[in-house]
Amino acid sequence: MIVPNAILADGSAVTYSSRNGYSAVYKLDLATMKVGEKLFDGGAYDLSGIYLDSDRSKITGYSFTDTRRHTVWIDDARKKLQAQLEANFPNKQVRILGLIDIHDSQTV
């Protein structure tokens, strides 16, 4: 049974499918529930997560697990943050668990 794994703010949806042997993220037509274009796969590994921005307007990354969890950021800001964290903590497994949008707030 095909179900949406995420519905974006614009009404589009994505789903996991294992139709090629390993789970990957595909576009999903909600009107027909038909699986469309593949967006991302983890190679020879099943996907383990989809990350959305705070207003659910776009997918910011995907994760898969081999011997450890890997996150592939497609969002430039998160990609840069991940690289900075990995540089600050060499030889460690570093994951971004969440972000707080503080653009309209003051931090004291």
C-alpha positions in Angstrom: 0.0 0.0 0.0 1.4 3.4 -1.0 1.0 6.2 1.5 2.6 9.7 1.6 5.6 10.0 3.9 5.5 13.8 3.7 3.0 16.3 2.4 4.6 19.7 1.6 2.9 23.0 2.1 2.2 23.3 -1.7 0.1 20.1 -1.5 2.8 17.9 -3.2 3.8 14.7 -1.6 6.6 12.2 -1.4 6.7 8.5 -0.5 9.2 5.7 0.1 9.2 2.9 -2.4 11.4 -0.2 -2.7 10.5 -1.0 -6.3 14.2 -1.1 -7.2 15.3 -3.3 -4.3 16.1 -0.6 -1.8 13.8 2.1 -0.4 14.1 5.5 -2.1 12.1 8.8 -2.0 9.7 9.4 -4.9 7.2 12.1 -5.8 3.7 10.9 -5.2 0.6 12.0 -7.1 -2.0 12.4 -4.4 -4.9 12.4 -6.9 -3.9 9.0 -8.4 -1.6 7.7 -5.6 0.9 6.8 -8.3 4.6 6.9 -7.6 6.5 9.3 -9.9 10.0 10.5 -10.3 12.7 9.3 -8.0 14.2 12.1 -5.9 16.9 10.4 -3.9 18.2 7.0 -2.9 20.8 5.8 -0.6 22.6 3.6 -3.1 22.7 0.0 -1.8 21.0 1.1 1.5 17.4 1.8 2.5 16.5 5.4 3.4 15.8 6.1 7.0 14.5 9.7 7.0 13.3 12.8 5.1 14.0 16.3 6.5 11.7 19.3 5.8 12.2 23.0 6.5 10.2 24.6 9.3 7.2 25.6 7.1 7.2 22.3 5.2 7.7 24.1 1.9 10.7 22.0 0.8 12.7 18.9 1.5 16.1 19.8 3.0 17.7 16.4 3.2 17.5 12.6 3.4 19.2 10.0 5.5 20.2 6.4 5.1 22.0 3.9 7.3 24.9 1.6 6.5 27.2 1.0 9.5 26.0 4.4 10.8 23.4 7.0 9.9 24.3 9.4 7.0 22.4 12.6 6.2 22.6 14.1 2.8 21.6 17.8 2.9 20.3 19.4 -0.3 19.8 22.7 1.5 23.0 24.8 1.3 22.7 26.2 4.8 22.4 22.8 6.4 25.1 21.4 4.2 27.4 24.2 5.4 26.4 23.7 9.1 27.0 19.9 8.8 30.5 20.5 7.4 31.3 23.0 10.2 30.2 20.5 12.9 32.2 17.7 11.3 35.3 19.9 11.2 34.8 20.9 14.9 34.4 17.2 15.9 36.7 15.2 13.7 36.3 11.4 13.7 32.9 11.7 15.4 29.4 11.0 14.2 27.7 14.4 14.1 24.0 14.9 13.4 21.7 17.9 13.2 18.7 17.0 15.1 16.7 20.2 14.7 17.0 23.9 14.0 15.3 26.9 15.5 14.5 29.8 13.2 15.5 32.9 15.1 15.5 35.4 12.2 12.6 37.4 13.8 13.7 37.1 17.4 16.5 38.4 19.6 18.8 36.0 21.4 20.0 37.1 24.8 
